Amino acid sequence: MGLLLALVMGLSVWGVFAGIRMYRADARLPGDLALALEVGATRTGAVDSLVDRLGMRYAPSVLRLMGPKMVAKYRRKIDLAGNPGGLTIDRYAARRAVYGFLGGVGGLVFLMKGNFIVAVILFAFGAFWTEVGIWSAIRIRKDVIERTLPDFLDVLAVVVSAGLGFRQALDRVASKYEGPWADELRITLRQMDLGMSRRQAFAELRRRNDSEQVAMFVTALQQGEELGAPIVDTLVSLAKDMRRTDAQNARRKAARAVPKATMMITTFMVPATMILLGAGLILGSGTDFGSLTGK
């Protein structure tokens, strides 16, 4: 066991120095991977940039192991997350390779030491750390879009009622906003500039965002266009419906938070309070524990 542990530690040290040498060396990457590395490096932090450089040459192997269906699934997840920090499917594969290696080696080391809890934590880190970042980015982006959309629709309705066409009003209002919703609108407008029909561009907008409110927005616009309904009335009605939905979701979250808070209080605070009161009572009574233990 000691010899095996020494071998693993030696491989770990060799991996660290090999990684440093690879980071400093000029890696001969394919053109698409080199472009992904260069573009993404301007939008991410120092740690993620280092991880990307270490793992980018292994990205094609990771993608082959994932298979076409899994690659398509994670490409959609990255789109739903808004490509946080310049994340692409190639950079995702690079990070998965590095984190998987670190978590696997660290987990094996602690497993041979008999520390199973730390080993499981490290294995889970290697397997799921990249997924946690994408999942968190998807939730944050979805919440930001759903908070922005009702106010955006009110402003858009005012601008359209002032006499501008829908396309021009959408462009003007989008230029005044920042964040993920403004980015999505700029992509949609760009697609229409390149010749895509408005219906197809908004269908792509709905596909890129896993949000019920975005789906409501696109569906209402398409139905209003088919039925010939005034666009201003459609936007105002849609904004009211979204605010009503937000209020219902807020009440639903508050209702779910009460049992969670009760469980936390019952599980941690009540036992700790009972122990504190019991210890104070025993210490204050001057009880001789020697008579109880016979010592």
N, C-alpha and C positions, 0 to 999 in steps of 0.2 A: 504493500500500500504506500509506504514511504517513497519507494522508487517511482511509482506511478505518479504520485503527487509532485515529486521533483521534476518529472518529465513534463507534466502539464504546466508547471510554473516556468520551466525553461521555454516551452513553446509560447507561453504568454509574453515573456520578455522578448523573445525573438519577434513575435507579432508586433509588439510596440515599436521596436526599432525598424522593422520592415515597413510599418505604416508611415513612420516619419520619413524614411528614405523615399517611399512612394509619393508622399505629399510634396517633397522638395523636388522630385524628379519631374521632368516633362513627359507626362503620360501621352502615348500615342492613341488617342481615342478616335472613334469614327466621327465624321463631321457632325451628325445630329446630336451625339452625346456631348461633344465639345461645345456646340452652340447652347445646349441646355445648361451646361455647367457655367458658361460665361454669362448668359442672361440671368440665370437664377442667382448667381453670386451677388448681383447688385441689389437684390431684393430680400436677402436673408441675413441672419446674424453670423457672427464669426464661428460659433460652434457648429451650426448647421452647414456652413460653407466648408469647414474642415471635414465634417462627416461625408459630405457630398464628394469631395475630392478623393477621399480614401476609398469610397465605395463605388464611384462611377464606372470604373472598369469592370466591375462585377455585375452591373445592372443588366446587361443582356442575358447573362446566365440566370439571374433571378426571374426575369420576365419569361424566359423559356420554361422554368420550373413552375411558374404560376399558371401558364396556359392561357389561350386566347380569351376564354370566358372570364377568368379571374382578372385578367388585364383590363378587359372592357368594364368590368364591375368597378374596379378601383379608379379607372379613368373617369367614370361618371361621378364617383365619390369626390374626386379631386375637383371636378367641375362644380359640384354642389358646394364644396368648401370655398370656392372662389380662388383656387390656386394660391393658398396662403404662403407668403414668403417666396413667390416664384416657384412653387412646387409643381412639378410635372410627373408623369408616370415614370420617367427615367430617374429623376431625383428620388422619387419614392422608393424605387427598387434599390438605389444606392444606399439609402438610409436603412432600409430593411436588411440589407446584407451586413452593414456595419453593426447595427444594434443587435441583430441576430447572432453575430460572431461574439460580440462582447458579452451578451447575456448567456450564450451557450457555454463559453469558456469559464466565465465567472460562476455559473451554476454548477458546472462539473467540479470546480475546485472546492466549493463549499459542500457539495454532495459527498465528496471523498473525505472531507473533514467531519462529516456527520451532522452538519448544520443544515437540516432539510428545509427549514422554513426560509432561510435566506436563499437557498438554492432554488426553491420554487418561485420566490420573488424575482430572482434574476432571470430564470427561464421565462417567466411571464413578461418581464421587461423586454427581453429580446424578441418575444413573439408579438407583443401588442403595443409597444410604446409608440410606434409610428401611427398605428390605428387610432390611438387615443388623441393624438394631435389633430388628425383629420376629423374625427367625430366631434371634438370640441369646436373646431372651426366651422363645421356645418351648422351646429346649433347656434353659435354666436351670429353667424351670417344670416341665418333664417330669422332670428329674433330682431336683428337690426332692420332687415327688409320689411318685416311685418309692422314694426313701429313706424317706419318712414312712410309706408304706402298710403295710409289715410290722409295725412297732411299733404302729400304730393298730389293726390287726386283732387283735393280742394283747390290747390293752387292751379292745377291744370284746368279745372273747370272754369276758374275765373279768367284765365288767359284765353281759353277757347271762346268764352262768352264775349270777350272783348273784340272778337272778329278775326283772330288768326285761325288758319287751318290747323287740323289736328297734328299733322306732321311737323309744322313749324312751331306750334305750341309745345309739343313734346320735346323738341330740340332745345327750345329756349328754357323751359323749366328744368330739364335735365342738366343744363349747363350751370344752374344755380345750386345744385345739390352735389354733395360728396358722399362717398361710401359705396357699398356694394350695389345698392339699387341704382344709383347713378351710373355705375360701371356697366350694369346689365343693360340699361337703356341706351348707352352709347354703343354697345355692341349691336343692339337691335337696329339702331339708326344706321350704323355703318353697313349692316347687312342689306338694309333697304336701299342705301346709296349704291350698293354694288349690283342692284337689280333684283334682289329677292322681293317677292310680293309681301305686302303688309301682313296678310294672314299667315303666311309661312314663317315670317320673321317673329311674330308674336307666339306662334306655336313652338319655335325654338326657344324663346324666352321661357315659356312654361316648362319645357323639357329640362332646361338648365337649373331650374329652381324647384326644389321639393317643398313648396309652400302652398297651403290651401288658399291663402289670400291672393297670391300671384295667379293661381289657376282661376280664381273668381274674376280677377281683373281681365285676363285674356278672354275668358268665356263671355263675359259681359260685353266686351268690345266687339267680339265676333258676332254675337247674337244681335247686338244693336245695329251693326253694319248690315246684317241680313234683313232685319225687320224695318230698317229705316228710322229707328228711334233717334231723337235728338241726343247728340253725344254729351252735352252738358248735363242733361237730366240723368243720363246713365252714370256719369262720373260722380255726381252728388249722391245719388242713391247708393252707389257702390261704396263710397266713403262712409256713409251712415251704417251700412251693413257690416263693414269691417270694424268699425268702432264698437258696434254691438257684439261682434264676435270676440274682440279683444277683452271686453268687459266680462263676457261669459268665461273665457279662458282664465282670466285673472281670478274670478271667483272659484273656478275649478282647482286652480293651483293652491289657493288659500285653503280650500277644503281638504286637499291632500296633505298640506303642511301640518295641519293640526294633529292627525294621528302620528306623524313622524316626530313632532316635538314631544308628544305625550310618551312615545316609546323611548326617546332619548332620556327624558326626565325619569321615567320609571326604571330604566336599565342602569343609569349611571348616577344621577343626582340623588335619588332616594336611598340606595344602598350606601353611598358615600356619606350622606347626612346621618344615617342611622349608626354607621361605624364611628363617626365623629362624636355624636352624642353619647354613645355607649362608652367610648374611651374616656371622654370627659367625666362621665358619671363614676366609672371605676377608679380613675385617678383621684377624683375629688373625695371619694369615700374613704381613701386610705386603706384599701384592702391589702392584706398581707398575702401575696401570692405564694410565699413559702409554705404556708399552712395548707395550701391546696395541692402543691406539688410534692410535699413531704421533704423539702430541702431547706 
